[in-house]
């Protein structure tokens, strides 16, 4: 079996290892309704995650704060984009408390929080971030909290503010290899994201650092290996690697479908260069099974 299934022409059929049946509709609709009652959003819905049925059924969800409109236009992402001048960009001051209340209602032992980019805010939304973490900690003092943050435009004061609020895991996704940044993350910078992770590790060495990337966008094996080495150079503890799947026709096309064997090889390589945990597979996402990933990473 080859390492990649190349994509030619219009939307091909998914290979067998990427076919996932949608089940548990009742669980999905129930959790969506409960989120909407509190005016909350999940990246599971907004980013059209293929694992939503599985995760919602097991009572897991990744809260997405700072609203549901993003100031950036990343080629891979289906989260709605908007104009910061519009009224709908107003921050919901009740959102931190609502996240905490929902997490308590779900009886979560591991809470994952992410956000849209809010580049128009002077602090990038970091005060709102910190308040959300503190509210969740107050509501669920025994739970672990993982934050999956934007780059805050490289503002280390904003990163420190989130770290000072007391998360257990600081996660910031690299998303792709350096060569593809202009196409995949045109408003981000490869080195800046590495610097954010390095700062987080230096500022709070007691907090686990984590990052995720997608494959299948046209990167080479050596470029993925270099990204993993760069993450280790920034002292990241955990890496997640998953297959990019085009969420809508407006997003970047898939360049190749990476086989399970290649994902296993990436995991083996990552562990060989010193990661505490590399979670690598076709359906892996940065916050997928985050509780189990953290458990394995901290058991060493």
RAHU-V557865 format. One line per field, one symbol per residue. ss: DSSP state (H for helix, E for strand, L for the rest). phi: phi as a letter, one per 40 degrees, with the letter a starting at -180 (. if undefined). A space follows every 50 residues. Layout:
BEGIN
ss->???
phi->???
END
This chain:
BEGIN
ss->LLLEEELLLLLLLLLHHHLLLLLLHHHHHHHHHHHHHLLLEEHHHHLLLL LHHHHHHLLLLEEEELLLLELLLLLLLLLLELLLLLHHHLLLLLHHHHHH HHHHHLLLLEEEEEELLLLLLLLLLHHHHHHHHHHHHHHLLLLEEEEELL LHHHLHHHHHHHHHLLLLEEELLLELLHHHHHHHLLLLLHHHHHHHHHHH HHHLLLLEEEEEEEELLLLLHHHHHHHHHHHHHLLLLEEEEEELLLLLLL LLLLLEEELHHHHHHHHHHHHHLLLLEEEELLLLLLLLLHHHHHHHHLLL
phi->.ccbbcbbgcdccccdcbcbccbfdccccccdcccccbfbbbcdcccfcc cdccccccgbabcbbggbbbcbbcccbbcdbacdccccccccccddcccc ccccccfccabbbbaccbcccdbggcccdccccccccccbccccbbbbcc cffgcccccccccccgccbbbbccgacddcccccbcbbbdcccccccccd cccbccbcbaababbhbhccccccccccccccccgccbbbbbccbccacc cdcccacccdccdccccdcdccbhccabbbadccbdbcfdcccccccccc
END
